[in-house]
Amino acid sequence: MTKFFNLAFAVFFIAAVFRGCGPAAPASGAAEEETAVQSSPHLEEIDVDMAYSLYAQKGEQCFFIDVRTLQEYTTGHIDGAVNIPLAQIKDRMDEIPQGKSIIVYCDGEGCARSGRAARILIENGFGPVYDIGGGGIIEWMYKDYPHIRQ
């Protein structure tokens, strides 16, 4: 048993040394921004199932924002979500209610717009803000959660 613990400790120690014993330093400004979003106490990335749970249980206490373009929004969106494209978010903050949980989303994996929108909202005093990760609206519609196609 002692050999096992010694081996496990050695592996852990070597991994820590190669990793630098902490988070890697960001390589660029974009990486720094991403790190800031992940460490923000007011932002939480949630999966589609958790977003649906909030949708179903808290309903009126949540405000869903689709940050895709209007053209993308019309192909399918969460029932009740408001379309405020990322490019317009700063100019349309008066449409976003204070005192509600804000849930932002876009296409899902590979789409960073919702994370950027969430960061802007937090910087402007909104919160809590949830960013739907995973498959975003595509996964939401695949799971047949309440959505509208126009």
N, C-alpha and C positions, 0 to 999 in steps of 0.2 A: 504494500500500500504506500509506503514511504517513497519507493522508487517512482510510483505514479505521480505523487504530488511534486517530487523534485523535477520530473520531466515536464509536468504541466507548468510549473513555475518557470522553468528554463524557456519553454516555448513562449509563454506570456512575456517574459522579460525581453527576449529577442524581438518579438513583434513590437513591443513598446519602444525599443531603441530605434528600430527601423522606421516606425511611424512618427517618432519625435515626441512621444509621451504626451501628445495632445493633438488638437485639431490642426490640420495643415494650414499654413498661411495661404490666404487667397492669392491666386496668380494675377487677377485683374480686378478692375473696379466692379465689373458685373458680378464676379464671385463674392466680393465684399458685400455688395447689396444683397445677394442671395443669403449669405451668412447672417446678415442683419435681420432679414425677414424670419429666418428659422429661429433666431434667438429672441425675437420680440415677444414680450409677455402677453400681447394683445392679439396675436395672430396664431391661428392653429390650422394646420393643414388636416383636412378630414377626408375620408374616403366617401364614395357615393352612398354606401349604405348608411353611414352616420349622417350624411346630409339629408337622406330621406327620413331618417328617424327624427331629425330636427323639424323637417317639413311636416311630418305627420303628427308629432306630439306638441310642437310649440306654435305651429301655424302663424297666428297673427303677431307673435313676438319676433318673427324672423322676416328679413327683407332680402330676397334673392335678386342678385344682379348678374345678368348675362353681359360679359364685357366684349363679346364678339361684335362684328359689324352687323348692321341691320340685315344685310343679305344673308349672313350666316344664321342670325336669329330666326329669320322666317323659315329656315329649313327644319326647325324644331327647337323648342326651348321648354324649360321647366314651367309648368302651369303656374301662373302668377308672377313669374320673374319679370323684372323690368330690364329693358335693353338700354344699357348705357355703355357704349363702346369705350374701350380704354382711352382712345384719343380724345374723348369728350368728358372723361370723368371729373377733371378739375373744374370744368365749366358748368357741370350739372350737379354739384354737391348739394344744392338747395332742394333737390328732388329726393335726397336720401334722408330718411328719418333718423333722428338721434334717439337713443334709448332702446334700439332694437338690435338684435344680433344680425350682423350683415354677413351674408353668404355669397361669395363671388365664384364664378366659374367660367370656363371656356371649353375648348375641345378636349382637354385632358392631357395625357402624356405628350410632351413636346410643345405644349402651349404654355408660355410663361406669362401671358397677358393677365390672368387672374391674380397671380402673385404680385405683379407690378401694381395692379389696381388696389389690391389689399394693402400694400405698403403705402400708397398715396392716401387711402382712407384713414389708416392709422395715424399717419403724419398730420392729418387734419382733424384729429380728435374723435374719430368713430371707433367704436369697439363694443363688444368683441367682434372681431372679423374672422371669418372662417373661409379658407380657400379649399375648394373641392379639388382634390388630387385624383390620382388614378386615371380612369378613362373619361372623366368630366361628363359633359352632356351626352357624349356618345354612349358611355356605359349606362348613364341614367335612362336613356331611351331604350337601350338593349334590354334592361331589366324591367322595362315597361312601367317605370314609375310615372306619376302624373306629368304628362307633357302635352304640348300642342304642336301640331305640324300645320303650317298654313299653305 
